[in-house]
Amino acid sequence: MLIITVYIIAVVKSSLQSIQSPTVGKPCESKEGRQCGETTGQTPDLHLSTKTPSGVKPCDCGVCGKVFVTHSSLTRHVRSHSGHRPYEYREYEEKPYQCKECGKAFSYRKSVHRHERTHTGEKPYGCQECGKAFTCSTSLRTHERTHTGEKPYQCKQCGKSLRSPLGLRIHERNHSGEKPYECQQCGKALSCPSSFRRHERTHTAEKQYECKQCEKTFSSPLGLRIHERIHTGEKPYECKECGKAFVSLSSIRTHMITHTGDGPYKCKECGKAFICPSSFRSHERTHTGEKPYECKQCGKTFSWPSSFRIHERTHTGEKPYACKECGKTFIYRTTFQGHVRKHTGEKPYKCKECGKAFISPSSVRTHMIMHTGDGPYKCKECGKAFNFPSSFRIHERTHTGEKPYECKQCGRAFSCYTSFRTHEKTHTGEKPYECKECGKAFIYRTTFRGHVRMHTGEKPYKCKECGKAFSRPNSFRRHERSHTE
């Protein structure tokens, strides 16, 4: 490794010596020694590297063979191979161009011009496909590849292709384990500068981007934009395979794995693939059973930090999601979104088998088991399948007889926490479900739904034998038995 490094430094030195200051500003010569008439003392044209004049011999790098039209371009490139800078080129380390707004200094005039646009907001490079504008041409070219699908930078380790050299460098760190960005507060190291900046904000509690709808604050403008789509309902990222739409690019990338089965991080246990290492590590815990996040209040442990933070709200009483229609507040965002749809009547999740619509994806997944009889969590006693481990554990208690939730008022015990909470209302007299038609209130949501159908005339439970329909599931099940008895 030392020999290679010494060799590269030697080549860099010789390359720099061959293009010392007397030649800077001179044109590259052809094989016959003719000059092309163009000098490098001026700022090069943006398209210079692609429009080499006829007969001109490009300047080539002695390390990697890359060719350049001007000596100044080659000079800058050669320095990228080594941190070594010869004494005679020390003047190039100076940063004479300073930003008038913030004082940041730059080596090149074009760099300070590009930086100044972050203050002025100027974005002169616009995409002809979608109109999105950028401060520099390189950002535009990288963006254009999202439309063309071009990914010219390939990882030598795993073959993955990326749109930009920066993306490739960050990706390669997944293989090398390099994490050059270290937090001075806690010592945590990260491989990506954007992830590092986001992490830093967790210490400063800097959240200057506020949602005008709900006043929730975010540490980045991107976080705010993605959040605002919850209010607008905008889902700009649509899957070309199945048509499902998403609010963020990361969400659709994660979703695409369900179609391609491809991802750099594959689970050895079940073969599931992941885009990012953090998601992969979290998934591994479903197999190992590791739960590193422990609640100091009750000792309950969790596999994921997000689950742990949400659980903490059960102790603090924090309910950040409030319904504008009825004022009801919620701990969980998914519960809140499902509740809002009760007011709007929206049921965006449809069963592909029978067309029945649901207010939440979990409801449709649970329903699908009726058709497939399949689920990742199967009961060894009766073979019943479940989508979720929590539902599976509750079901197991029907066989074991375990009832861990006991009412302090009457001593009655329950196997399910929701059943326990519902029972408590019989003591408090709380009836949270009120009919808008007649004002009648109910303790149980299922009873309330059955009552509402008396007003609407809806009968969703249809007998396959005789076609008779029912508004309540228990009436439907009783009727079904009349055919079998």
C-alpha angles and dihedrals in degrees: 000000000000092000091052091048092049090048093051092048090050092051091046090051093050091046091052093045090053090056100040122156097282088064097042106105092028120115122245112261131230123235089269090054094250118146122231093221095243121116127206097216089091127071105276120243116257091242097042095112091055097043105057111174115246115272095014117133110222119228108250130206114243092213105049104006095240111155130225134186096219135044092229091057090050091047092056092045096050090058089061091070096061140020086223113111118185116233094243089062095049090112089069089063090065118103104212097163113084130186110238092210103053105004096241111155129221137190095223133047093226089054092057091046090053091047093050089063089069086065099039095041090228114158108179097169112080129184112237091208102055106002096242111152132217138193095229137032095237091059089050093051091050090048093049088061089066086067099040094040090228115156106175098168114081129191111234092208102055105004095243113154124220136190100232139031089238090054089051093050092050091046092050088059088067087067099037095042090227114158107178097171111081124183112232091206101056105002095243112153125213135188099215126061094216091052089048093053091048090050092051090058090060087069098042093042085221108169108156099155111087129189110233091208101055104003092239111153131221135194094223136039089233091057090051093048092051091047093050089060088068087066097040095040089228114157106177098172112078125185110235091206102056106003095242112149130217138195096224139037092234090055094054091045090054090046093050090065088069087065102036099033084215129131136130093244113061126182112234091207102054106003095241112154130219137193099213130042094230092059090046093052091047090052092050088062090065086067100037095041090225114161108181098168113083127187111231091206101056106003094242112151131216138197095215132047091223091057089047093052092048091049091054088065089067087066099038093043090229113159106176097177115078126182112230092206101056105004094241113152130214140199094208125057093212091054089048093050091048090050093051089055089059087065096042095040089227115155105177098167114081130188109238091209103053105005095241112154129224138190096228138033091235090058093052092046091052090047092050090064087069088065102035101030083214132122135145093245112062126183112234091207102055106003095241112153130220136191096212131050091222092057090045093052092049090051092050088060089065086067099038095040091227114159109178098170113079127184112233091206101056106003095242112150131213136197093212127056094216091053088050093051091047091050091053088063089066087067098041093043091230114157107181098173112079125178112232091205101056105003095241112150130213139197095209124058093212091055089047093051091049090051093050089055088061087066098040096040090226115156108181097168109083126181113233091205102055105003095241113150131214137195096212128054094221091054089049093051092048090052093049090057090059088068096048098043 
